[in-house]
Amino acid sequence: MKFNMTDDKLLITELVLTAYLYNESDKLGVDDLPQKIRKHYWNQNEKTVKRPIYVTEGDIRTIYGLENIKNSTKTLPFLEFEEFGSQIKLTVFDLAAKWLTKQAEGIETINNNPVLASFFENYDSLPVSYEKAKASIMPKESGREWINSLIKSVESEKGSEEMLKLVHIVAPEDIRQNIKDLVLTKEQENEIEKITKAIQYRDYLKRIGLREIGKLLFVGPPGTGKTSVARALSGKLGIPIVEVKLSQIADQYLGETAKNIDRVFELAKRLNPCILFIDEFDFVAKARATDEHAALKRAVNTLLKAIDEISLVEHGVLLIGATNHPTILDHAAWRRFDEIVDFSLPDKDMRRKILDIVLRDIEGTFDTEEIAKNTEGFSGSDLRLIIREAVLNGLVTERTVLSQQDLLRGITEFNKRIPLRTMDETG
């Protein structure tokens, strides 16, 4: 992104004022710093942004990608550029504050920066709100730097290497698909709303003693959005998601399975608030039904006990289990969850909405109603594969503008793969 000289001055002034106010106030916390600034100054060992923070030419270049910083600074009468160390110092705070409020983008800049808004909402009757500014940025838990700090503190502990191999940890800032990009049923929307409120009012739930909440089981065929919704929920809530597949734990670490399950749950507690997403939950039923491995049965009992003992209210961990085969789960597994969320194959209307979303950035003329009619029994993942096939076929003939025929051809080619997929699943 290229800025003009005025933009450069505005960004430099924002950073210098932010550093000054953050250093001076003990009421402001790390969550008040805008993400770019927080990320740059983050101290991995301390898990925060330590005071005081200083502003140098290198800091500005890294955070904003600016050049000619020295020249821009010298034109601002309230800043001083120190040649030694290339540090930029604030000389007259009031002058800098007045200058910022008079810039065309000044108020918008303040309203996107809680540190600045905390001061300017009581300054000269400006249309500024600290509360709105705070709501516009994600908390520290949403950043990759927060997760890296926690992982670093865990790495020094015995057994940590094996534990970290078991999980895939995703930061909210890395989530590509948000809730608005998903086509949900009314039931799914209601469950998401309820769990959002439960996290928002976690202290209240703790106070009234309602602790058995925040354990969801997502059930439905492959490709119906179970993992996508769990990740999108992570993005919506601004908390990391810890993903684990039960079958992989057992396959790779059979002798240590029970111990590793405990480690995974302990890691989730350390990362709180977070989502612990346990995929392939039907593995519990398979393990309980076999006499092959006593260690496996012990692991399952360990898992069920760990689920009983973890709590959203107490530990800040939202537990989501997912299974493609709910019919094989027994009562012992079902009763661990306070909510069961159904992920059925999408009906025609949902298929049309999914197609509209996936095709929105693809140039062409499409009748998604016709495609929806011709894709009975297809999952959302299947529909995306059809469109991917159509796009790739178009590129083979140097076309980036697609037609309805491309999509219909995509359905035909996808249908040819179904017998092969069925053989793979049953073979």
Secondary structure, 3 states (H helix, E strand, C coil): CCCCHHHHHHHHHHHHHHHHHHHHCCCCCHHHCCHHHHHHHCECCCCECCCCCCCEHHHHHHHHCCCCHHHHHHCCCCEEEECHHHEEEECCHHHHHHHHHCCCCHHHHHHCCHHHHHHHCCCCCCCCCHHHHHHCCCCHHHCHHHHHHHHHHHHCCCCHHHHHHHCEEECHHHCCCCHHHCCCCHHHHHHHHHHHHHHHCHHHHHHCCCCCCCEEEEECCCCCCHHHHHHHHHHHHCCCEEEEEHHHHHHHCHHHHHHHHHHHHHHHHHCCCEEEEEECCCHHHHHHHCCCCHHHHHHHHHHHHHHHHCCHHHHCEEEEEEECCHHHCCHHHHCCCCEEEECCCCCHHHHHHHHHHHHCCCCECCCHHHHHHCCCCCCHHHHHHHHHHHHHHHHHCCCCCECHHHHHHHHHHHHHHHHHHHHHHHC
